[in-house]
């Protein structure tokens, strides 16, 4: 009885503490909301990790057609259960003709399995700071007197225990989105229909995640915060989406750099005072600068700060990694549906830099 009374008192105190009458108060309360989300996920991280993977598969089977005939009838791209049963980086998978892509994927797996939890958490923290800067830049244009993005908690912290689930999700993600890209180059309307379906594929999609949000709404979005917290959440989600899409465009533009490098001769990167690889590296670095972040520098800083046991004989700097990638790209084939994917897994030229994707899946979930 005393425990119930104590919990009730804490609940009342937390409700009374919500004050969104000022920008600073809204910022503090939204920080509490984000922390509430993390606490909700941490209570049963396995449940939510499994839901992401299982619902991702279910969404693909609901939104793609299972055969060419069905695809023609429903105007959808084609992907079936047998396709999803493949491993994306297997020699027979969608990356089979792209040695670079398979190299990057192998690097990502090696990093995920061998890098300590503390190092992975550190990388997530550093990258999340950069993500917050991107969101901040956007929100200042959307919300008058915006006080800034609060500290973003480490929502992925529980993922370290469930490596196999993460790896399975990553394989599905590559299979689904490489097929969508392949379809989009030939049947743009079908790809658009399929992609629209994937955004809301069935009733109950990610319902357990939605329950966490609803619980936090009932606890935090009350009183003077009843309207401002949902508005802040919606604006933040919109800004993160916009930042993600902008970064996607920048990453996709790297394909043009690779294609120029592959083209050679007429129309390709000209050979002048600097060689092709130098120009390739320089071009990629320029593509990765936004108004608030130099993403190459962000990545360099995260790796140098967070990887405690530096591998002997391996340079973790982005300059070295970009050089390796550009050299390999000179002999890589241009494959429809695959070449645009190369830049996304580009950081895989180093096992450790591949963690930048794996450790931040909830931000980069739809990059490919």
C-alpha positions as CSV (number, residue, x, y, z in Angstrom):
1,X,0.0,0.0,0.0
2,X,2.8,2.4,0.9
3,X,4.5,1.5,-2.4
4,X,1.3,2.4,-4.4
5,X,1.0,5.7,-2.4
6,X,4.7,6.5,-3.2
7,X,4.3,5.8,-6.9
8,X,1.1,7.9,-7.0
9,X,2.9,10.8,-5.4
10,X,5.8,10.5,-7.9
11,X,3.3,10.4,-10.8
12,X,1.5,13.6,-9.5
13,X,4.8,15.3,-9.0
14,X,6.0,14.4,-12.5
15,X,2.7,15.8,-14.0
16,X,3.0,19.0,-12.0
17,X,6.6,19.3,-13.2
18,X,5.6,19.6,-16.8
19,X,5.8,23.2,-17.9
20,X,5.7,24.2,-21.5
21,X,4.9,27.8,-21.0
22,X,8.4,28.9,-22.1
23,X,10.7,27.6,-24.9
24,X,13.2,26.5,-22.2
25,X,10.5,24.6,-20.3
26,X,9.3,22.9,-23.5
27,X,12.9,21.8,-24.3
28,X,13.3,20.3,-20.8
29,X,10.0,18.5,-21.0
30,X,10.7,17.2,-24.4
31,X,13.9,15.8,-23.1
32,X,11.9,14.0,-20.4
33,X,9.7,12.6,-23.2
34,X,12.7,11.2,-25.1
35,X,14.0,9.7,-21.8
36,X,10.6,8.1,-21.3
37,X,10.8,6.5,-24.7
38,X,14.2,5.0,-23.9
39,X,13.0,3.7,-20.6
40,X,10.0,2.1,-22.3
41,X,12.2,0.4,-24.9
42,X,14.8,-0.7,-22.3
43,X,12.2,-2.6,-20.3
44,X,11.9,-5.2,-23.0
45,X,14.4,-4.4,-25.8
46,X,14.2,-7.9,-27.2
47,X,10.5,-7.5,-27.9
48,X,11.0,-4.2,-29.8
49,X,14.0,-5.5,-31.7
50,X,12.1,-8.5,-32.8
51,X,9.1,-6.4,-33.8
52,X,11.3,-4.2,-36.1
53,X,12.7,-7.3,-37.8
54,X,9.5,-9.3,-38.0
55,X,7.3,-6.4,-39.1
56,X,9.9,-5.4,-41.6
57,X,9.6,-8.8,-43.2
58,X,5.8,-8.9,-43.0
59,X,5.6,-5.4,-44.5
60,X,7.8,-6.5,-47.5
61,X,5.6,-9.6,-48.1
62,X,2.5,-7.4,-47.9
63,X,3.7,-4.6,-50.2
64,X,5.7,-6.5,-52.8
65,X,4.1,-9.0,-55.2
66,X,5.3,-12.5,-55.0
67,X,5.5,-13.1,-58.8
68,X,5.9,-11.2,-62.0
69,X,2.3,-12.0,-63.0
70,X,1.0,-10.6,-59.7
71,X,3.3,-7.6,-60.0
72,X,1.9,-6.8,-63.4
73,X,-1.7,-7.2,-62.1
74,X,-1.1,-5.0,-58.9
75,X,1.5,-2.7,-60.3
76,X,4.0,-3.6,-57.5
77,X,7.6,-4.6,-57.5
78,X,8.4,-8.3,-57.0
79,X,9.9,-9.9,-53.9
80,X,8.9,-13.2,-52.3
81,X,9.6,-15.3,-49.2
82,X,12.4,-17.2,-50.9
83,X,14.1,-13.9,-51.8
84,X,14.0,-12.9,-48.1
85,X,15.4,-16.2,-47.0
86,X,18.7,-15.3,-48.7
87,X,21.6,-13.6,-46.9
88,X,22.2,-10.3,-48.6
89,X,26.0,-10.5,-48.6
90,X,26.1,-14.2,-49.6
91,X,27.8,-15.0,-52.9
92,X,24.3,-15.7,-54.4
93,X,22.6,-12.6,-52.9
94,X,21.8,-9.2,-54.5
95,X,25.4,-8.1,-53.9
96,X,26.9,-11.0,-55.8
97,X,28.2,-9.0,-58.7
98,X,29.5,-6.1,-56.5
99,X,32.7,-7.1,-54.7
100,X,32.9,-3.7,-53.0
101,X,29.5,-4.1,-51.5
102,X,30.2,-7.5,-50.2
103,X,33.5,-6.3,-48.8
104,X,31.7,-3.5,-47.0
105,X,29.1,-5.8,-45.6
106,X,31.7,-8.2,-44.3
107,X,33.5,-5.3,-42.6
108,X,30.3,-4.3,-40.9
109,X,29.6,-7.8,-39.6
110,X,33.2,-8.1,-38.3
111,X,32.9,-4.7,-36.6
112,X,29.5,-5.5,-35.0
113,X,30.8,-8.9,-33.6
114,X,34.2,-7.7,-32.3
115,X,33.8,-4.1,-31.1
116,X,33.1,-3.8,-27.4
117,X,29.7,-2.5,-26.2
118,X,31.4,0.6,-24.7
119,X,33.0,1.6,-28.0
120,X,29.8,1.1,-29.9
121,X,27.9,3.2,-27.3
122,X,30.5,6.0,-27.7
123,X,30.1,6.0,-31.5
124,X,26.4,6.2,-31.1
125,X,26.8,9.2,-28.7
126,X,29.1,11.0,-31.1
127,X,26.9,10.5,-34.2
128,X,23.8,11.4,-32.2
129,X,25.3,14.8,-31.4
130,X,25.7,15.4,-35.2
131,X,22.2,14.3,-35.8
132,X,21.0,16.7,-33.1
133,X,22.8,19.5,-34.9
134,X,21.0,18.7,-38.2
135,X,17.6,18.6,-36.4
136,X,18.4,21.8,-34.5
137,X,19.2,23.7,-37.8
138,X,15.9,22.6,-39.2
139,X,13.7,23.2,-36.1
140,X,15.0,26.8,-35.7
141,X,13.1,27.5,-39.0
142,X,9.9,25.7,-38.0
143,X,9.4,26.7,-34.3
144,X,9.5,30.3,-33.2
145,X,11.9,31.0,-30.3
146,X,13.1,27.3,-30.4
147,X,15.3,26.7,-27.4
148,X,17.3,23.8,-29.0
149,X,17.1,20.0,-29.2
150,X,17.5,18.4,-25.7
151,X,20.1,15.7,-25.1
152,X,19.0,12.6,-27.1
153,X,19.2,9.4,-25.1
154,X,20.9,6.2,-26.4
155,X,17.8,4.4,-27.7
156,X,19.9,1.7,-29.3
157,X,21.8,0.8,-26.1
158,X,20.0,-2.6,-25.7
159,X,21.0,-3.7,-29.2
160,X,24.4,-5.1,-28.2
161,X,22.8,-8.2,-26.7
162,X,20.9,-9.0,-29.8
163,X,23.6,-9.0,-32.5
164,X,22.0,-11.9,-34.4
165,X,18.7,-10.0,-34.7
166,X,20.5,-6.9,-35.8
167,X,22.4,-8.8,-38.5
168,X,19.2,-10.5,-39.7
169,X,17.5,-7.1,-39.9
170,X,20.4,-5.6,-41.9
171,X,20.3,-8.4,-44.4
172,X,16.5,-8.0,-44.9
173,X,17.0,-4.2,-45.2
174,X,19.5,-4.7,-48.0
175,X,17.4,-7.3,-49.8
176,X,14.3,-5.2,-49.7
177,X,15.8,-1.8,-50.6
178,X,18.1,-3.1,-53.3
179,X,15.1,-4.8,-55.0
180,X,13.1,-1.6,-54.6
181,X,16.0,0.4,-56.2
182,X,16.3,-2.2,-59.0
183,X,12.6,-2.0,-59.7
184,X,12.6,1.8,-59.5
185,X,15.1,2.1,-62.4
186,X,12.7,0.1,-64.7
187,X,9.2,0.7,-63.3
188,X,9.2,4.0,-61.3
189,X,5.5,3.9,-60.7
190,X,5.6,0.4,-59.3
191,X,8.5,1.3,-57.0
192,X,6.5,4.4,-55.8
193,X,3.4,2.3,-55.1
194,X,5.5,-0.3,-53.2
195,X,7.4,2.3,-51.2
196,X,4.2,4.1,-50.2
197,X,2.8,0.8,-49.0
198,X,5.9,0.1,-46.9
199,X,5.2,3.3,-44.9
200,X,2.0,1.9,-43.6
201,X,1.8,-1.7,-44.7
202,X,-0.8,-3.3,-42.4
203,X,-3.0,-2.6,-39.3
204,X,-0.9,-2.9,-36.2
205,X,2.4,-2.1,-37.8
206,X,5.0,-1.5,-35.1
207,X,2.2,-1.5,-32.5
208,X,4.4,-2.2,-29.6
209,X,6.5,0.8,-30.4
210,X,3.3,2.8,-30.7
211,X,2.3,1.7,-27.2
212,X,5.5,3.2,-25.9
213,X,4.8,6.5,-27.5
214,X,1.2,6.5,-26.2
215,X,2.4,5.8,-22.7
216,X,4.8,8.7,-22.8
217,X,2.1,10.9,-24.2
218,X,-0.1,10.1,-21.3
219,X,2.7,10.7,-18.8
220,X,4.5,13.8,-20.2
221,X,2.2,15.5,-22.8
222,X,-0.2,16.9,-20.1
223,X,-1.3,20.2,-18.8
224,X,0.5,23.1,-20.6
225,X,2.4,20.5,-22.6
226,X,-0.6,18.7,-24.0
227,X,-0.2,20.4,-27.4
228,X,3.4,21.5,-27.4
229,X,5.0,18.1,-26.8
230,X,3.1,16.4,-29.7
231,X,4.0,19.4,-31.9
232,X,7.6,19.2,-30.8
233,X,7.7,15.5,-31.5
234,X,6.1,16.0,-35.0
235,X,8.4,18.8,-35.9
236,X,11.5,16.9,-34.7
237,X,10.5,13.8,-36.7
238,X,9.9,15.9,-39.7
239,X,13.3,17.6,-39.4
240,X,15.1,14.3,-38.8
241,X,13.3,13.0,-41.9
242,X,14.4,16.0,-43.9
243,X,18.0,15.8,-42.7
244,X,18.0,12.0,-43.4
245,X,16.7,12.7,-47.0
246,X,19.2,15.4,-47.5
247,X,22.0,13.1,-46.4
248,X,20.6,10.4,-48.6
249,X,20.8,12.8,-51.6
250,X,24.4,13.6,-50.7
251,X,25.3,9.9,-50.3
252,X,23.5,9.0,-53.6
253,X,25.5,11.7,-55.4
254,X,28.6,9.8,-54.5
255,X,27.4,7.3,-57.1
256,X,28.0,10.0,-59.7
257,X,31.6,10.3,-58.5
258,X,32.1,6.5,-58.7
259,X,30.5,6.4,-62.2
260,X,32.7,9.2,-63.4
261,X,35.7,7.3,-62.1
262,X,34.5,4.1,-63.8
263,X,33.8,6.0,-67.1
264,X,37.3,7.3,-67.5
265,X,38.2,9.0,-70.8
266,X,35.6,11.2,-72.3
267,X,33.0,12.4,-69.8
268,X,34.8,10.9,-66.9
269,X,37.1,12.5,-64.3
270,X,39.8,14.3,-66.1
271,X,43.4,13.4,-65.3
272,X,45.3,16.6,-64.5
273,X,47.7,17.6,-61.8
274,X,46.0,15.2,-59.4
275,X,45.2,11.6,-60.2
276,X,41.7,10.1,-60.4
277,X,41.7,8.7,-56.9
278,X,42.7,12.1,-55.4
279,X,39.9,13.8,-57.3
280,X,37.4,11.0,-56.3
281,X,38.3,11.5,-52.6
282,X,38.1,15.2,-52.7
283,X,34.7,15.1,-54.5
284,X,33.3,12.7,-51.9
285,X,34.5,14.9,-49.0
286,X,32.8,17.9,-50.5
287,X,29.5,16.0,-50.9
288,X,29.5,15.2,-47.2
289,X,29.4,18.8,-45.9
290,X,26.1,20.2,-44.7
291,X,25.4,23.7,-43.2
292,X,26.1,22.3,-39.7
293,X,28.2,19.2,-40.1
294,X,31.3,18.0,-42.0
295,X,30.4,14.3,-41.9
296,X,33.8,13.1,-42.8
297,X,35.2,15.0,-39.8
298,X,32.4,13.8,-37.6
299,X,33.2,10.2,-38.6
300,X,36.9,10.7,-38.1
301,X,36.3,12.2,-34.6
302,X,34.0,9.4,-33.6
303,X,36.4,6.7,-34.6
304,X,39.5,8.3,-33.1
305,X,37.6,9.0,-29.9
306,X,35.7,5.8,-29.4
307,X,37.9,2.9,-30.7
308,X,40.0,2.2,-27.6
309,X,42.1,-0.7,-29.1
310,X,43.3,0.6,-32.4
311,X,44.1,-2.3,-34.8
312,X,47.8,-2.6,-35.5
313,X,48.7,-1.4,-39.0
314,X,45.2,-0.1,-39.8
315,X,44.6,3.6,-40.4
316,X,41.1,4.5,-39.1
317,X,41.1,7.9,-40.7
318,X,38.5,8.7,-43.4
319,X,41.1,9.9,-45.8
320,X,42.7,6.4,-45.9
321,X,39.3,4.7,-46.2
322,X,38.2,7.0,-49.0
323,X,41.4,6.2,-50.9
324,X,40.8,2.5,-50.6
325,X,37.2,2.9,-51.7
326,X,38.1,5.0,-54.7
327,X,40.8,2.7,-55.8
328,X,38.5,-0.3,-55.6
329,X,35.8,1.6,-57.5
330,X,38.0,2.0,-60.5
331,X,37.5,-1.7,-61.3
332,X,33.9,-2.1,-59.9
333,X,31.1,-2.8,-62.3
334,X,28.1,-0.4,-62.6
335,X,25.1,-2.6,-61.7
336,X,21.5,-1.3,-61.8
337,X,20.1,-1.2,-58.4
338,X,23.4,-1.9,-56.8
339,X,25.7,1.0,-57.8
340,X,23.5,3.5,-55.9
341,X,23.9,1.3,-52.8
342,X,27.7,1.4,-52.9
343,X,28.0,4.8,-51.1
344,X,25.7,3.8,-48.3
345,X,28.0,1.0,-47.2
346,X,31.0,3.0,-48.3
347,X,32.3,3.3,-44.7
348,X,32.8,-0.4,-44.8
349,X,36.2,0.0,-46.3
350,X,37.1,-0.2,-42.6
351,X,35.4,-2.7,-40.3
352,X,35.2,0.0,-37.6
353,X,33.7,2.7,-39.7
354,X,30.9,0.4,-40.7
355,X,29.6,0.7,-37.1
356,X,28.5,4.2,-38.0
357,X,25.5,2.7,-39.8
358,X,25.0,-0.3,-37.5
359,X,25.1,1.8,-34.3
360,X,22.5,4.3,-35.6
361,X,20.0,2.2,-37.4
362,X,17.0,4.1,-36.2
363,X,18.3,7.2,-37.9
364,X,19.6,5.6,-41.0
365,X,16.8,3.1,-41.3
366,X,15.6,4.3,-44.7
367,X,18.8,5.6,-46.2
368,X,19.1,2.9,-48.9
